[in-house]
Amino acid sequence: MNGQKLRGAIGLAMKSGNCAAGDFAAAKAIKSGAAKLALIDDRASENARKRFFDMCVFRGVECLVVQGVAEAIGRSGVVVAAITDEGFARMIAAAYAAEGLGTRD
């Protein structure tokens, strides 16, 4: 599969207002406890990956490395996003597992 279902689920979360996109917004959602799932683009730098992985581990938020996060949410240059709705988080995690994409941490 090519990840179309996964990108569609991420796009739906963004359109519904349940996605904090960008470095600052995602970090704020994770730190406040609003984030149910964090998504990091596979093109993110090692420093960004480590910082967000550590933040997620500390706060107990699942973190997925996904190819094409920016394209899925419609914002070029964005390498991290946080899903703030439990239903969307489950849908994205299920699509991720079904398609076997990226790495799961």
Buried (B, 14 or more C-beta within 10 A) or exposed (E): EEBEBBBBBBBBBBEEEBBBBBBEBBBBBBBEEBBBBBBBBBEBEEEBBEBBBEBBEEEEBBBBBBBBBBBBBEBEEBBBBBBBBEEBBBBBBEBBEEBEBBEEB
